[in-house]
Amino acid sequence: MSTKESSQTRSSERLSGVDNVGRRVLEAVTGPVVLSVIIAFAVGGVFMAMTGVNPLDGYASMFSGSFGSGIGWANTNSPAFYSCC
């Protein structure tokens, strides 16, 4: 095998590695967990709209209450911390 052929083989192996990473990222982004979260936000938005609340304001309030202050971070993360450790 010549050096030109071996360098082409190595570059195609590198490209296939990049393709595998891209494929794994795509699978992770379109996986069942991510799709479930998106659907949950959509269904929650529909219920908020049905009750007359702007879904964007509702979600903004929810995230600011959960992560907008130190006590919010502590209240959000302490149950997760204790269940992991």
C-alpha positions in Angstrom: 0.0 0.0 0.0 1.4 3.4 -0.9 1.6 6.3 1.4 -1.1 8.1 -0.7 -3.5 5.2 -0.2 -2.7 4.9 3.5 -3.3 8.6 4.1 -6.6 8.4 2.2 -7.6 5.4 4.4 -6.7 7.3 7.6 -8.6 10.4 6.5 -11.7 8.3 5.6 -11.4 6.6 9.0 -11.4 10.0 10.7 -14.4 11.1 8.7 -16.3 8.0 9.6 -15.5 8.7 13.3 -16.9 12.3 12.8 -19.9 10.8 11.1 -20.5 8.5 14.1 -20.3 11.4 16.5 -22.7 13.4 14.4 -25.1 10.4 14.3 -24.9 9.9 18.0 -25.6 13.6 18.7 -28.6 13.4 16.3 -29.9 10.3 18.0 -29.5 12.0 21.4 -31.3 15.1 20.3 -34.2 13.2 18.7 -34.3 10.5 21.3 -37.3 9.6 23.3 -36.4 11.6 26.4 -36.0 14.9 24.5 -39.1 14.3 22.5 -41.0 13.5 25.7 -39.9 16.7 27.3 -40.9 18.7 24.2 -44.3 17.1 24.2 -44.7 17.7 27.9 -44.0 21.4 27.4 -46.5 21.5 24.6 -49.2 19.8 26.5 -48.6 22.0 29.5 -48.8 25.0 27.3 -52.1 23.9 25.9 -53.5 23.5 29.5 -52.2 26.9 30.5 -53.7 28.5 27.4 -57.0 26.8 28.2 -57.1 28.4 31.6 -56.3 31.8 30.2 -52.6 32.0 31.1 -50.0 32.9 28.6 -47.8 29.8 28.4 -44.6 31.8 27.8 -45.3 33.8 31.0 -46.2 30.6 32.9 -43.0 28.9 31.9 -40.9 32.0 32.5 -42.4 32.3 36.0 -41.7 28.6 36.6 -38.1 28.8 35.6 -37.5 32.1 37.4 -38.9 30.5 40.6 -36.8 27.4 40.2 -33.5 28.9 39.1 -33.9 32.7 39.6 -32.4 32.9 43.1 -30.1 31.0 45.5 -33.0 29.6 47.5 -34.7 28.5 44.2 -31.6 26.6 43.2 -31.3 25.0 46.6 -35.0 23.9 46.6 -34.7 22.6 43.1 -31.5 20.7 43.4 -31.6 19.4 47.0 -34.0 16.5 46.2 -32.0 15.6 43.1 -28.8 15.6 45.1 -30.1 13.3 47.8 -31.7 10.9 45.4 -28.4 10.6 43.4 -26.1 10.2 46.4 
